[in-house]
Amino acid sequence: MSKTNGDTLDLTPPQDVADAAEQGLALRSKFNRGGTQIGVARARDLKNRRALSPETVRRMVSYFARHKVDKRAPGFGNEDNPSAGYIAWLLWGGDAGRDWCQAMKAKLEEAG
């Protein structure tokens, strides 16, 4: 949890984000590709629904901004032969992770 102006902002990833990260870890294990060690560490935190720091939330926002181009690659979203980018995207929480971290970043900015 992050303290901001006397209020507490819960930075615990929601279940849909945890589920996407868990799916990414399973696909990475099965296909032996996708993501970096940092992405794997992020997926473990998300899967276990550990409260993240504001800095980590901001890093997630940056990751998704840099990697949205990965969604255009062949195999993105294909569970039978996923692209490395799709696996990495899931490690960071997938679309649910992108939406959640963007919302959390906005709340952090509002709180000052």
N, C-alpha and C positions, 0 to 999 in steps of 0.2 A: 504494500500500500504506500501511496505517496501522500505526504502531508502538503497541502497547499492552502495558504491563507486560513488556517484553522479548520478547514474541511478535510475529509479524507477521501481521496480518489482511489477507488479499487482498480488496480492494474492487473488483476487476475484474468488470464485469458478465458473466454467463454468455452463451453463444451464443444461447439462446432469448430472452433479454432484448434482445440486439442485433438479432435477427431481427424482433421485434415493433416496435422503434423504426424499423428500416428500412422495414417495411411502413407504419407511420404516416407517414413522410416521403413515401413513394410516393403514398399516398392523399391526403395534403395537397396535393401537387403536382397530382395528377389532378383533384381536386374543388375546389381553391382555398378550403379552409376547414379549421377545426380547429386548436386550439393557438395558443399565443402565441409570441413570439420566444424566450422563456425555454424553452418546451416544445421548440421546434425545436433550440435549442442543446443541451438535455438529450438529445434524440434523437440528435444527431450524436455526442455523447460516448458514449452507450450503443452506438450502431451500430458505432463504432470501437473499442469495448471498452476505453475509457480508464479507468484506475483512478480511482475517485471519492474525494472527501474524506468523512470521517465526517459533516460538516455537510450535504453534498449527499445522502448516504443518508438523513439525517433529514428533509431537505426532500422527498425522494421519498415517504417514509412519510406526511408531512403532506398532500402532494398527493393520494395515493390515498384517505386518510381523508376529505378534503373532497369528492372527486369521485366517490365510489362511487355517489352518486345518479344520475350520468350514465348508469349501466348500465340504468336504467329507461326511458330515452328511446327513442322510435321510431327505428329505424335503427341502434341500437347493435349492432354485430356484422355489419351488412349490408355486404358488400364492394361491392355494386353501387350503393348509395346510402347511404353511411355517415353517421351523425350526426356533427356537429362534435365532440361529446363522445367518440365512439368513436375518432376520429382522434387527439384529444388524449391519450386513455388509452393508445393505442399509442405515441405519441411518448415517453411516460414509461416504456415497456417492457411495457405491457399487463399481463395477469394474472401473467405470469412475473416482470415487474418488481416488481409489488406484493409477491409472495411472497418474492422475493429480498431486496428492501430491508428488509422486516420481519424476515427471518432475520438479516440483517447488523446491523440496529439492535439486536436482542437480543444478538448476540455482542459488539457494542461496549459495551453496558451491562454484560454479564458481565465483560468485561475491565477495566471501570472507567475 
